[in-house]
């Protein structure tokens, strides 16, 4: 069955106990618990870039619903859910 989660709970790296507790809490609900995989900005260039090709940052596509020290809850856009379901069915 494809993942149809509408909410994401993103947990900071190193918060293992919090991750486990959140997974248990949301079992059976349309919520996906995942680790925050961001490692900072990937670009390391010091020189100016002629123009930005992206319309907007992909990091800003989620709307934050709630947050705490170790985690954040965001609403996942329908387009992201559709992409996720498509990759799982391949």
Secondary structure as GFF3:
##gff-version 3
##sequence-region A 1 90
A	DSSP	beta_strand	7	11	.	.	.	ID=ss1
A	DSSP	alpha_helix	16	25	.	.	.	ID=ss2
A	DSSP	beta_strand	31	35	.	.	.	ID=ss3
A	DSSP	three_ten_helix	58	61	.	.	.	ID=ss4
A	DSSP	beta_strand	63	67	.	.	.	ID=ss5
A	DSSP	beta_strand	71	75	.	.	.	ID=ss6
A	DSSP	alpha_helix	78	89	.	.	.	ID=ss7
###
